[in-house]
Amino acid sequence: MRGVYLTGVRSPVDAFSLWDDGRPYIFTARRRSPEGERFTLAHELGRLVMHPNDPTTPEAESEADAFAAEFLIPHTACFEYLPYNPSLERLLEFKTAFRVSAIAAARRVHEVGRCSDWHYTELNRILTLRGFRSAEPGGRTFYERSRVFDTIAGNDKYSLHDMATELGLPTELARSFALQIRLSVV
């Protein structure tokens, strides 16, 4: 599967996926945190697998979200690693271990019945107050990427510039496609 990151896109679309000539493609604008990006990619993977030719429908979106949640945070993991009504500290440890956002972890724990409605509401209130609704404080500072690009770019005989030239792309665009972008705190 090939993933392409849409750089500089000013659109309400965070991501989309499609099949072309038997190959799956996922495109993402990469506006989310690395943890949020993982959920977006898992969602699009779910759409490719479960609804390869369907237009976007509320049902397809809901099923893709359910796929992403189970793919990234398996139902059994919530029971194996967390007590009922986990503390915020335990939830944050859990979200770090599974590399997902704190909001997604809280939602999943509630979905699988590992916390009460009241506790879920309280977790969301606290997470929102701490800035987790709009960012991922203390989260990952880099996006996941394929090791293939490191192998290619690390080769003395074949540089990222060579790859960009061969693809007919500006070097900076090829660099962003190769995911050689680190986040910095402002």
C-alpha positions in Angstrom: 0.0 0.0 0.0 1.3 3.5 -0.8 0.6 6.5 1.4 1.0 10.0 0.1 1.0 13.0 2.4 -0.7 16.0 1.0 1.5 19.0 1.9 0.2 22.5 2.0 -3.4 21.4 1.3 -6.0 23.9 2.5 -9.1 21.7 2.4 -11.6 20.4 5.0 -10.6 16.9 3.9 -8.1 15.3 6.3 -7.7 12.1 4.3 -9.1 9.9 1.6 -8.2 6.6 0.1 -8.8 4.8 -3.2 -7.9 1.7 -5.2 -6.1 2.4 -8.6 -5.2 -0.4 -10.9 -5.4 -2.9 -8.0 -3.2 -0.9 -5.7 -4.5 0.8 -2.5 -3.6 4.5 -1.9 -4.1 6.6 1.2 -3.8 10.4 1.0 -3.6 12.5 4.2 -3.2 16.2 4.8 -1.3 15.5 8.0 -2.9 18.2 10.1 -3.2 16.0 13.2 -0.8 14.9 15.8 1.2 11.7 15.1 -1.2 9.8 17.3 -4.2 11.3 15.5 -2.5 10.5 12.2 -2.3 6.8 13.1 -6.0 6.8 13.7 -6.7 8.5 10.4 -4.5 6.0 8.5 -6.2 3.1 10.3 -9.6 4.5 9.4 -8.6 4.8 5.7 -7.2 1.3 5.8 -10.6 0.1 7.1 -12.4 2.0 4.3 -10.1 0.3 1.7 -10.7 -3.1 3.2 -14.4 -3.0 4.0 -15.8 -0.5 1.4 -13.4 -0.5 -1.5 -15.9 0.8 -4.1 -18.5 2.5 -1.9 -18.9 6.2 -1.8 -18.6 7.9 1.6 -21.7 7.1 3.7 -22.3 7.6 7.4 -22.4 3.8 7.8 -19.1 3.3 6.0 -17.5 6.1 8.1 -18.8 4.6 11.3 -17.5 1.1 10.3 -14.1 2.5 9.4 -13.9 4.2 12.8 -14.8 1.0 14.5 -12.1 -0.8 12.5 -9.5 1.8 13.4 -10.4 1.6 17.1 -10.1 -2.2 17.2 -7.0 -2.2 15.0 -5.1 0.3 17.2 -6.7 -0.5 20.6 -7.9 -4.1 20.7 -10.9 -4.8 22.9 -8.9 -7.4 24.9 -6.1 -4.9 25.6 -8.5 -2.6 27.4 -9.4 -5.4 29.8 -5.8 -6.8 30.1 -4.0 -3.6 30.8 -6.6 -1.3 32.5 -8.7 -1.6 35.7 -12.3 -0.6 35.6 -12.6 3.2 35.6 -8.8 3.8 35.2 -7.2 6.8 36.6 -6.0 9.6 34.3 -2.4 8.5 34.9 -3.1 4.9 33.9 -5.1 6.1 30.8 -2.1 8.3 29.7 0.3 5.4 30.2 -2.0 3.2 28.1 -2.3 5.7 25.3 1.4 6.1 25.2 2.0 2.3 25.0 -0.6 2.0 22.2 0.6 5.2 20.4 -2.9 6.7 20.2 -4.4 10.0 21.4 -5.7 10.3 24.9 -9.2 11.2 23.6 -9.2 8.0 21.5 -8.0 5.9 24.4 -10.7 7.3 26.7 -13.4 6.8 24.0 -12.3 3.2 23.4 -12.2 2.3 27.1 -15.7 3.6 27.4 -16.9 1.8 24.2 -15.7 -1.6 25.5 -17.4 -1.1 28.8 -14.2 -0.6 30.8 -15.5 2.7 32.4 -18.8 4.1 33.5 -20.5 6.9 31.6 -19.8 9.3 34.5 -16.1 8.4 34.6 -15.8 8.8 30.8 -17.4 12.2 31.0 -15.0 13.2 33.8 -12.0 11.9 31.8 -13.0 14.0 28.8 -13.5 17.1 31.0 -10.0 16.7 32.4 -8.4 15.9 29.1 -10.1 18.9 27.5 -8.9 21.2 30.3 -5.4 19.9 29.8 -5.4 20.6 26.1 -5.9 17.1 24.7 -8.9 18.1 22.7 -6.9 20.3 20.3 -3.4 18.7 20.7 -1.5 15.9 22.3 0.5 17.3 25.2 3.5 15.2 25.8 2.8 13.1 22.7 5.1 11.8 20.0 7.2 14.4 18.3 7.5 12.5 15.0 5.3 10.7 12.5 5.8 7.1 11.8 7.5 6.4 8.5 8.8 3.6 6.4 12.4 2.5 6.9 12.7 2.2 3.2 13.4 5.9 2.9 16.2 5.8 5.5 17.8 3.0 3.5 17.5 5.0 0.2 18.4 8.4 1.7 21.3 6.8 3.7 22.9 5.3 0.6 26.0 7.2 -0.4 25.3 6.3 -4.1 21.6 7.4 -4.1 20.5 10.6 -2.3 17.1 12.1 -1.6 17.9 14.6 -4.3 18.5 11.8 -6.7 15.2 10.2 -5.8 13.4 13.6 -6.2 15.0 14.1 -9.6 14.0 10.6 -10.7 10.4 11.2 -9.6 10.3 14.7 -11.1 9.6 16.4 -7.8 11.2 19.3 -5.9 13.6 18.0 -3.3 11.6 19.5 -0.4 8.4 17.9 -1.6 10.2 14.5 -1.9 11.5 15.1 1.6 8.0 15.6 3.0 6.8 12.5 1.1 9.7 10.5 2.7 8.4 11.8 6.0 11.6 13.4 7.1 9.7 16.0 9.0 10.0 16.4 12.7 7.5 18.3 14.8 8.8 21.1 16.9 7.1 22.7 19.9 6.3 26.4 19.4 
